[in-house]
Amino acid sequence: MNNEGRIQLNVRISKETSNMLDEIVEYYQENTKLGRIYKGDVLTDIIEKSYEVMLKQKNAKKY
């Protein structure tokens, strides 16, 4: 994957959260046909989907 335009985040999470992320990565790996799936790819996908939901909720509040 191209690293151009990417930054590295260093965060501390609980062991339980790390285990959940590992399980999600395994799920993505088993259920996608994209080849090797990395934690960063999964986190990016989760953040992008959450952001879309947030924008929809914000727009719904405007009307």
C-alpha positions, 0 to 999 in steps of 0.5 A, a space after each residue: 500500500 502506498 504510504 504517500 499522504 499517510 501518517 502514523 498514529 501511536 495510541 495506547 489501547 486496552 488489551 481487550 480492545 486490541 483483542 477485539 481489533 484482532 478479531 475484526 481483522 480476522 473477520 475482514 480477512 475471511 470475508 473480503 477478497 482484497 488479499 492481506 488485510 492490515 489493522 490500519 486498513 480496518 481502522 481506516 474503514 471503521 473510521 470512514 464508515 463512522 464519519 459517514 454516519 456522523 455526517 448523516 446524523 448532523 445533516 438530519 438534525 439540520 432539518 
